[in-house]
Amino acid sequence: MRNFWSPAVLGFAIAIVNNSLIPDVWAFQPPPAVAVVDRPTKAQGADIAGQLTRKTQNPETTNQPAVSSFPSLFWELNKLSKISYSQLLEVLARGANSDNTPRENAAQPEDIARFEKIVQYAKQQNLPDRPIGEIVQAIADNFLGKPYAENLLDKSGEEKLIVTLNKFDCVLFVETVLAISRGVAIKDSNYQNFVNRLEQQRYVNGKMNGYCSRLHYFSEWINDNQKRKIVENITAQLGGVPMNKTLNFMSQHRSSYPQMAKDEATYQCIVSQEADLAKTAVNYIPTNRIKSIYSQLKPGDIVAVATDVKGLDVTHTGFVYRNADGNLGLIHASPAGAVTVAYDLQRYISRVESAIGIVVARAIDPR
């Protein structure tokens, strides 16, 4: 059947694909910042822990294998010989975004290469046969030593679906590892499906529709993902106590957010979201009680650092990490500089200024 495709038809099809059909993902060149979401931004939500941590623990590093280059999925018209029939069908099968949401170009080949490498690792280690929490920890291990970068989702004035596998802030690290792990659990090694899962986790009702659709407060992130059975908030089950505070940091610091500083509609949308959050109780485990729940925590549980900063729920996030000796720590994109493991969870939280405890969510097995 391949013989029926003439170069002219191929050229026409590819031109259409390049112009309108490829689902785009924001791609960064290595020097500029890459993608991630720091809920809220700058001196606000997750990851202001970098400014609040009094002491940092020595990062544990692992040897990171070199990432090989990955063949580009985008072709020039004068290089038709590089296009296989199966590749063309795969690209043509991808429809344009149904909601016409602005997106950018394809992901960096380096990111795709790293994704493929992690998928192969997962297969070799038989990760799909393991509990979802253990998958999460194993996937997180693959990013040890990757650099920390802040405010990555807010580099552009227009909301874009940003993806990166080479640098993170704390929330992007959690989102990325969780999205890959969910795919591993169901033996889905498709890169575009991984990107789709990221979008589902990052935005209200799983769909990107501008800045206000992003789940800025981590409590909101947990609530929305719980509705869609991606995670479960287990803080109350662990003996959590009410936070008893109004979450309005973003609206109270409007000038700190370029996206809504001069946009009244966006500002009012955020105010409305904050009002909705007020209807839901936010619980946390006080710092001095964290060690008492170690036996109930599992590797891969999502941990958010609850704070007493006015108007905020959490300042940082990561995953419960079971060390080789069985002690529970935290693997996270540390504001100190890289993805690392803090050996003891309670000790780490106690060293974060303004921290009052933790919020805990557990990934729901998609199988």
JOSUL-V493852 format. One record per backbone hydrogen bond with DSSP energy under -1.0 kcal/mol. NH is the residue of the N-H (numbers start at 1). CO is the residue of the C=O. If there is no record, write none. Layout:
# JOSUL-V493852
NH|CO + NH|CO
This chain:
# JOSUL-V493852
4|1 + 5|2 + 10|6 + 11|7 + 12|8 + 13|9 + 14|10 + 15|11 + 16|12 + 17|13 + 18|14 + 19|15 + 20|16 + 22|17 + 25|105 + 26|161 + 44|42 + 46|39 + 47|315 + 48|45 + 49|315 + 51|48 + 53|49 + 54|351 + 79|76 + 82|79 + 83|80 + 88|84 + 89|85 + 90|86 + 91|87 + 92|88 + 93|89 + 94|91 + 100|97 + 112|108 + 113|109 + 114|110 + 115|111 + 116|112 + 117|113 + 118|114 + 119|115 + 120|116 + 121|117 + 122|118 + 123|119 + 124|120 + 125|121 + 126|123 + 127|122 + 129|126 + 130|127 + 135|131 + 136|132 + 137|133 + 138|134 + 139|135 + 140|136 + 141|137 + 142|139 + 143|140 + 144|141 + 145|339 + 146|143 + 148|337 + 149|168 + 153|36 + 162|160 + 168|147 + 173|169 + 174|170 + 175|171 + 176|172 + 177|173 + 178|174 + 179|175 + 180|176 + 181|177 + 182|178 + 183|179 + 184|180 + 185|181 + 186|182 + 187|184 + 188|183 + 194|190 + 195|191 + 196|192 + 197|193 + 198|194 + 199|195 + 200|196 + 201|197 + 202|198 + 203|199 + 204|213 + 206|203 + 207|204 + 213|210 + 214|211 + 215|202 + 216|214 + 221|217 + 222|218 + 223|219 + 224|220 + 225|221 + 226|222 + 227|223 + 228|224 + 229|226 + 230|225 + 232|362 + 234|360 + 238|234 + 239|236 + 240|235 + 241|284 + 243|282 + 248|246 + 249|311 + 252|248 + 256|253 + 257|254 + 260|257 + 261|257 + 267|263 + 268|264 + 269|265 + 270|266 + 271|267 + 272|268 + 273|269 + 274|270 + 275|271 + 276|272 + 277|273 + 278|274 + 279|276 + 280|277 + 284|241 + 285|358 + 287|356 + 289|286 + 290|287 + 293|290 + 294|291 + 296|293 + 300|320 + 301|298 + 302|361 + 303|318 + 304|359 + 305|316 + 306|357 + 307|313 + 308|354 + 312|309 + 315|305 + 318|303 + 319|331 + 320|301 + 321|329 + 323|327 + 326|323 + 329|321 + 330|342 + 331|319 + 332|340 + 334|332 + 334|338 + 337|334 + 339|146 + 340|332 + 342|330 + 345|328 + 348|344 + 349|345 + 350|346 + 351|348 + 352|349 + 353|52 + 355|352 + 356|306 + 358|285 + 359|304 + 361|302 + 362|232 + 364|230
